[in-house]
Amino acid sequence: MTLRLLVAALALGLSATVFAETPSIEALAAPLDAKVQSWRRDFHQHPELGNRETRTAGIVAAHLRALGLEVRTGIAHTGVVGILRGGLPGPNIGLRADMDALPVTERGDLPFASKATAEYAGQTVGVMHACGHDSHTAMLMGVAEALAGMRKQLPGAVMFIFQPAEEGPPAGEEGGARLMLDEGLFKDFKPEAVFGQHVIAGIPSDSIHYRPGPFMAASDSFRIVVKGSQTHGSTPWRGVDPVVASAAIIGSAQTVVSREAELIKGPLVVSFGTIRGGVRYNIIPDQVELTGTIRSFDPAMRTQAHENLRRVAENVAAAHKASVETHIPEQEGAPVLRNDPALVAAMLASLERAAPGKVKEVAPVTTAEDFAYYSEAAPVFFWFVGATAPDADMAKVPFNHSPDFVLDEAALKLGVRTMLQVALDRLAMPAATIP
């Protein structure tokens, strides 16, 4: 044990003799680096969409069983949970990874690039791990193996949560973190803390970014169906054009943020993601469907944005003699991801040990994460691991969800070591050290 760790252990009131037998983080992680890389490449080559991660879940479950963990499968459709009980008394903690990929066609030329396709929203689409969930799954498998190898010395117990559908379930289905909780994820195992991490492009792969309190935005999807009256393209006056009305709605909706949101209270983003309508160039269709997302941090601003978007859609459509149906499910989107400030303060030294001099507190981000649901059951801490080679131009690299997203696999090593450090340090902490 290093002097620094010994001092930290003594400062926490821990027994030095217990930790003298604990291998260093590097000694635990290094033998697993090749395995983690191999798992990640395999998952990358065989991606699966949310609630359809059957192959991935099967590999994860077999691995956890081989480690001697208590394994539960089929939670929230394809979720896998493994519980490792240490040989010493201590707290219960949860470690989470997500397994699902995205309906994105990979453009890179990696030797293990995805060629997979699947049905999504009635279309055949390419499937790609364009957000790095393949790495999250592989890293947590490595962490599970490292901790299982020292279970006799391990205080407390660890729940490994391999979650499906973080990107959202297919239309008409439930899924993700909320469904895992609804199906009793923590019914018989109550964690005192839950930890998660995410690889992010545009951050160097030797670095960690975090924030106490509100870190990632709440996310709500919306669907606006603009209804007109179909007619020949040569005689638009004989019908009601939902295409023109849709264009006006999209333009006017920008005022929901720029003119109606009190932005000094917090960020707000309204974005349109799809426009679907029509079947032929010379036919004005009878309807157009618009979908998009609302991102927010303030509950009142979130509610106001919903109301204002509905009002804008209805009145702009009416000005074009069209009508609309606006759907914004009130309970569908993920809430704000709020890192527990006391837990962050307690674990910050663990991040620093994993990435000395490379840990940075950052501003809130408007991406969303359904990891936020776990905070309804326990204190949580979620951080970002850099996914981009340190010598790259961070402003120009393709971001997550891009068909050109590329993971610098150095992130795998940092992610495994960070999660191991955090898990071991939290398991060793007396409850009194966290307010």
VOGU-3710 file (C-alpha; in Angstrom, 3 decimals, decimal comma):
1> mtlrllvaal> 0,000/0,000/0,000  1,315/3,463/-0,878  2,001/5,990/1,878  -0,720/8,233/0,464  -3,318/5,471/0,635  -2,165/4,486/4,102  -2,544/8,054/5,312  -5,982/8,244/3,697  -6,999/4,979/5,315  -5,860/6,102/8,734
11> alglsatvfa> -7,611/9,458/8,269  -10,845/7,583/7,666  -10,363/5,543/10,824  -9,630/2,345/8,896  -7,393/-0,503/9,895  -4,055/-0,405/8,088  -3,690/-4,161/8,503  -6,858/-4,753/6,473  -5,623/-2,602/3,582  -2,055/-3,878/3,665
21> etpsiealaa> -3,336/-6,986/1,858  -5,233/-5,045/-0,802  -3,456/-4,876/-4,189  -2,910/-1,486/-5,795  -5,442/-0,273/-8,338  -2,873/-0,744/-11,089  -2,157/-4,310/-10,000  -5,890/-5,050/-10,044  -6,595/-3,398/-13,397  -3,554/-4,056/-15,588
31> pldakvqswr> -4,146/-7,824/-16,033  -7,654/-7,035/-17,310  -6,788/-4,368/-19,890  -6,605/-6,765/-22,838  -9,867/-8,454/-21,829  -11,702/-5,152/-21,502  -10,468/-4,036/-24,912  -11,547/-7,351/-26,477  -15,014/-7,173/-24,900  -15,458/-3,611/-26,025
41> rdfhqhpelg> -14,495/-4,386/-29,627  -16,829/-7,365/-29,702  -19,749/-5,302/-28,402  -18,889/-2,546/-30,869  -19,022/-4,980/-33,773  -22,334/-6,445/-32,576  -24,419/-3,477/-31,320  -28,043/-3,848/-30,251  -30,778/-1,251/-29,818  -32,594/-0,553/-26,545
51> nretrtagiv> -34,672/-3,423/-25,110  -33,062/-5,704/-27,727  -29,643/-6,220/-26,086  -30,059/-10,005/-25,865  -26,590/-10,996/-27,094  -24,858/-8,384/-24,961  -26,876/-9,345/-21,891  -26,079/-13,006/-22,411  -22,344/-12,334/-22,490  -22,548/-10,145/-19,389
61> aahlralgle> -24,625/-12,659/-17,426  -22,314/-15,541/-18,300  -19,308/-13,518/-17,169  -20,879/-12,558/-13,848  -21,925/-16,158/-13,177  -18,403/-17,355/-13,914  -17,181/-14,892/-11,261  -19,509/-16,468/-8,709  -21,858/-13,503/-8,380  -25,572/-13,658/-7,608
71> vrtgiahtgv> -27,057/-12,930/-11,030  -30,511/-11,771/-12,054  -31,501/-11,407/-15,706  -34,539/-10,153/-17,586  -35,101/-7,067/-15,458  -36,483/-4,250/-17,631  -36,525/-6,703/-20,546  -32,793/-7,336/-21,024  -31,127/-5,883/-17,932  -28,574/-7,889/-15,967
81> vgilrgglpg> -27,708/-7,420/-12,300  -24,922/-9,125/-10,372  -24,284/-8,894/-6,641  -20,860/-9,456/-5,106  -20,814/-9,875/-1,340  -17,492/-9,137/0,319  -15,978/-11,056/3,165  -15,992/-8,088/5,551  -18,808/-5,902/6,888  -19,415/-2,664/5,031
91> pniglradmd> -21,868/-0,662/2,944  -23,865/-1,598/-0,141  -23,011/0,307/-3,323  -24,170/0,169/-6,931  -22,087/0,519/-10,100  -23,931/1,013/-13,370  -23,183/0,638/-17,093  -25,576/0,974/-20,033  -25,602/-1,543/-22,894  -27,687/-0,130/-25,776
101> alpvtergdl> -26,556/1,256/-29,113  -28,110/3,831/-31,454  -29,857/3,789/-34,859  -26,765/5,262/-36,524  -24,846/3,911/-39,522  -21,126/3,825/-38,733  -18,911/5,672/-41,229  -15,498/4,824/-39,781  -13,153/2,157/-41,104  -12,279/0,400/-37,851
111> pfaskataey> -11,519/-3,302/-38,335  -14,292/-3,991/-35,820  -16,744/-1,417/-37,215  -20,433/-2,261/-37,018  -22,213/-3,594/-40,089  -25,372/-4,341/-38,116  -28,840/-3,221/-39,110  -32,192/-3,356/-37,323  -35,785/-2,145/-37,499  -36,341/1,241/-35,892
121> agqtvgvmha> -39,443/3,428/-36,202  -40,616/1,358/-39,147  -37,345/1,707/-41,042  -34,284/-0,466/-41,563  -31,381/1,435/-40,020  -27,728/0,958/-39,284  -26,872/0,274/-35,649  -23,760/1,662/-33,965  -22,318/2,194/-30,507  -22,092/5,889/-31,309
131> cghdshtaml> -22,240/6,925/-27,651  -19,672/4,561/-26,149  -21,979/2,243/-24,227  -19,922/-0,682/-25,515  -17,016/0,692/-23,485  -19,174/1,215/-20,383  -20,275/-2,436/-20,446  -16,767/-3,750/-21,023  -15,263/-1,563/-18,296  -17,806/-2,636/-15,693
141> mgvaealagm> -17,217/-6,299/-16,587  -13,542/-5,682/-15,872  -14,303/-3,943/-12,574  -16,518/-6,860/-11,561  -13,722/-9,330/-12,255  -11,173/-7,285/-10,320  -13,406/-6,940/-7,262  -14,520/-10,566/-7,374  -10,880/-11,599/-7,224  -10,504/-9,935/-3,829
151> rkqlpgavmf> -13,898/-10,669/-2,305  -12,478/-12,023/0,974  -10,801/-8,666/1,632  -13,775/-6,660/0,387  -15,951/-4,784/2,894  -19,641/-4,585/2,063  -21,354/-5,587/-1,165  -21,485/-4,329/-4,732  -24,392/-4,418/-7,171  -23,289/-4,337/-10,814
161> ifqpaeegpp> -26,112/-2,860/-12,897  -26,019/-3,518/-16,639  -28,876/-1,398/-17,909  -30,737/-1,549/-21,216  -32,354/1,279/-23,167  -30,582/4,295/-21,705  -31,152/6,020/-25,048  -34,861/5,328/-24,661  -37,014/2,273/-25,396  -38,740/1,626/-28,716
171> ageeggarlm> -42,026/3,429/-29,300  -44,812/1,929/-27,239  -42,465/0,208/-24,777  -41,071/1,045/-21,357  -37,421/0,610/-20,491  -34,227/1,951/-19,021  -33,385/2,945/-15,466  -36,923/3,865/-14,485  -38,283/0,449/-15,467  -35,457/-1,321/-13,628
181> ldeglfkdfk> -36,412/0,592/-10,491  -40,118/-0,042/-11,042  -39,384/-3,763/-11,311  -37,691/-3,786/-7,913  -34,018/-3,243/-8,665  -33,326/-2,067/-5,114  -36,104/-3,970/-3,352  -33,777/-6,471/-1,655  -30,501/-4,562/-2,006  -30,551/-0,964/-0,822
191> peavfgqhvi> -27,410/0,871/-1,996  -25,917/3,676/0,052  -24,458/5,172/-3,133  -24,692/4,530/-6,877  -21,862/5,437/-9,260  -21,727/5,762/-13,028  -19,472/7,160/-15,718  -19,723/8,065/-19,400  -17,110/8,444/-22,123  -17,415/11,803/-23,878
201> agipsdsihy> -15,791/12,963/-27,111  -14,000/16,296/-26,934  -12,479/15,512/-23,541  -8,908/14,128/-23,472  -8,799/10,418/-22,663  -6,540/11,045/-19,666  -9,078/13,385/-18,036  -12,208/13,276/-15,881  -14,922/15,954/-15,749  -17,511/16,194/-12,985
211> rpgpfmaasd> -19,893/18,555/-11,236  -21,631/18,483/-7,838  -25,348/19,225/-7,874  -27,183/19,645/-11,213  -24,893/18,162/-13,871  -27,017/16,982/-16,827  -30,319/18,321/-18,099  -33,831/16,966/-17,879  -34,953/15,726/-21,285  -38,478/15,591/-22,719
221> sfrivvkgsq> -39,408/14,391/-26,175  -42,243/15,953/-28,137  -44,257/15,071/-31,230  -46,303/17,596/-33,198  -48,656/16,319/-35,917  -49,594/19,127/-38,301  -52,802/18,344/-40,182  -53,820/19,937/-43,461  -55,741/18,878/-46,536  -54,069/16,964/-49,352
231> thgstpwrgv> -54,102/18,341/-52,878  -52,122/18,463/-56,116  -48,895/20,447/-55,937  -50,055/22,582/-58,865  -53,149/23,839/-56,995  -52,203/24,569/-53,363  -55,258/26,807/-52,955  -57,456/23,686/-53,122  -55,993/22,305/-49,919  -54,240/23,247/-46,679
241> dpvvasaaii> -50,470/22,848/-46,810  -49,041/21,240/-43,616  -45,497/21,520/-44,982  -45,561/25,318/-45,015  -47,328/25,350/-41,635  -44,656/23,011/-40,213  -41,874/25,262/-41,456  -43,515/28,228/-39,750  -43,947/26,262/-36,512  -40,273/25,276/-36,499
251> gsaqtvvsre> -39,199/28,887/-36,985  -41,605/30,326/-34,429  -40,744/27,666/-31,843  -37,313/29,232/-31,488  -38,957/32,034/-29,525  -39,866/29,542/-26,794  -36,205/29,866/-25,792  -35,069/33,203/-27,195  -38,030/35,349/-26,121  -40,069/33,504/-23,493
261> aelikgplvv> -37,573/31,671/-21,268  -36,000/33,516/-18,339  -32,537/32,196/-19,166  -30,852/33,723/-16,131  -32,549/30,928/-14,163  -30,910/28,183/-16,190  -30,283/26,810/-19,681  -33,124/25,730/-21,972  -32,863/24,042/-25,376  -35,641/23,202/-27,852
271> sfgtirggvr> -34,510/21,175/-30,873  -36,341/19,512/-33,747  -34,930/16,160/-34,778  -37,227/14,759/-37,483  -39,652/16,038/-40,099  -41,778/13,398/-41,813  -44,434/14,052/-44,393  -45,412/13,384/-47,968  -44,786/10,586/-50,450  -44,337/12,371/-53,779
281> yniipdqvel> -42,839/15,612/-55,064  -46,055/16,910/-56,680  -48,509/16,061/-53,904  -49,116/18,367/-50,954  -49,626/15,851/-48,118  -52,418/15,817/-45,576  -50,096/15,857/-42,571  -46,504/16,311/-41,366  -45,026/14,931/-38,155  -42,343/16,851/-36,249
291> tgtirsfdpa> -40,392/15,403/-33,337  -37,798/16,894/-31,062  -36,532/17,412/-27,547  -36,708/19,960/-24,733  -33,738/20,199/-22,341  -33,970/22,075/-19,049  -32,660/22,393/-15,499  -35,373/24,442/-13,770  -38,747/22,694/-13,147  -40,765/25,862/-13,705
301> mrtqahenlr> -38,948/26,593/-16,960  -39,563/23,005/-18,041  -43,330/23,336/-17,477  -43,443/26,743/-19,147  -41,573/25,460/-22,209  -44,095/22,641/-22,618  -47,009/25,102/-22,441  -45,394/27,637/-24,765  -44,470/25,063/-27,403  -48,072/23,816/-27,460
311> rvaenvaaah> -49,390/27,373/-27,782  -46,993/28,306/-30,574  -47,790/25,129/-32,523  -51,547/25,574/-32,213  -51,660/29,263/-33,114  -49,140/29,174/-35,954  -50,942/26,184/-37,462  -54,256/28,016/-37,160  -52,770/31,005/-38,998  -52,138/28,615/-41,909
321> kasvethipe> -55,638/27,061/-41,650  -54,061/23,851/-40,333  -54,537/22,092/-37,022  -52,110/20,306/-34,708  -51,919/17,525/-32,175  -49,069/18,142/-29,726  -47,788/15,279/-27,579  -45,327/15,949/-24,741  -45,464/12,999/-22,309  -45,235/14,459/-18,827
331> qegapvlrnd> -43,460/11,503/-17,204  -41,402/10,137/-20,075  -38,214/12,184/-20,058  -35,312/11,772/-17,675  -35,133/14,250/-14,788  -32,160/16,493/-14,046  -29,135/14,429/-13,055  -28,113/15,841/-9,678  -24,882/14,563/-8,191  -25,114/14,395/-4,414
341> palvaamlas> -22,791/17,185/-3,195  -21,717/15,343/-0,021  -20,936/12,169/-1,976  -18,982/14,144/-4,584  -16,948/15,860/-1,851  -16,215/12,524/-0,221  -15,140/10,828/-3,471  -13,256/13,636/-5,198  -9,924/12,395/-3,834  -10,650/9,034/-5,485
351> leraapgkvk> -10,971/10,697/-8,892  -7,735/12,570/-8,269  -5,938/9,327/-7,435  -7,181/7,774/-10,672  -6,282/10,785/-12,852  -3,753/12,967/-10,994  -3,956/16,589/-12,118  -6,559/15,762/-14,768  -9,806/16,113/-12,820  -11,877/19,177/-13,657
361> evapvttaed> -15,131/20,599/-12,328  -17,233/21,813/-15,256  -20,441/23,708/-15,973  -23,756/21,848/-16,390  -24,301/20,178/-19,771  -27,546/19,986/-21,735  -27,187/16,337/-22,668  -29,379/14,040/-20,558  -28,908/10,710/-18,775  -31,507/8,376/-17,320
371> fayyseaapv> -28,963/7,527/-14,617  -30,753/10,450/-12,960  -33,554/8,085/-11,911  -31,221/6,265/-9,499  -30,969/9,463/-7,460  -34,601/8,893/-6,458  -33,429/5,860/-4,454  -29,890/6,708/-3,295  -27,157/9,371/-3,428  -25,476/9,276/-6,853
381> ffwfvgatap> -22,239/10,416/-8,441  -21,835/10,427/-12,222  -18,777/11,711/-14,079  -17,330/11,933/-17,593  -14,259/10,073/-18,814  -12,524/11,605/-21,827  -12,907/9,658/-25,082  -10,547/11,573/-27,362  -6,785/11,272/-27,849  -5,111/14,133/-25,918
391> dadmakvpfn> -3,299/15,443/-29,017  -6,526/15,894/-31,026  -8,268/19,214/-31,666  -11,062/18,901/-29,097  -13,225/21,484/-30,869  -13,300/19,505/-34,110  -13,733/15,869/-33,102  -17,123/14,287/-33,895  -19,271/14,283/-30,766  -21,205/11,381/-29,259
401> hspdfvldea> -24,109/10,174/-31,460  -22,156/11,003/-34,627  -21,586/8,261/-37,240  -17,929/9,335/-37,033  -17,653/8,970/-33,250  -14,378/7,231/-32,354  -13,243/6,130/-28,903  -9,595/6,445/-27,933  -9,217/3,124/-26,138  -6,953/4,718/-23,538
411> alklgvrtml> -10,301/5,729/-22,020  -10,933/2,076/-21,180  -7,925/1,966/-18,887  -8,808/5,210/-17,155  -12,447/4,212/-16,753  -11,651/0,847/-15,178  -9,148/2,364/-12,774  -11,447/5,232/-11,826  -14,425/3,014/-11,082  -12,241/0,601/-9,122
421> qvaldrlamp> -10,751/3,420/-7,075  -14,138/4,941/-6,333  -15,705/1,598/-5,445  -12,924/0,511/-3,110  -12,701/3,891/-1,397  -16,451/4,133/-0,845  -16,683/0,567/0,474  -13,951/1,385/2,974  -15,549/4,572/4,265  -17,296/4,576/7,624
431> aatip> -20,815/5,949/7,196  -19,956/8,904/9,435  -17,493/10,277/6,852  -20,351/11,211/4,500  -22,745/13,846/5,860
//
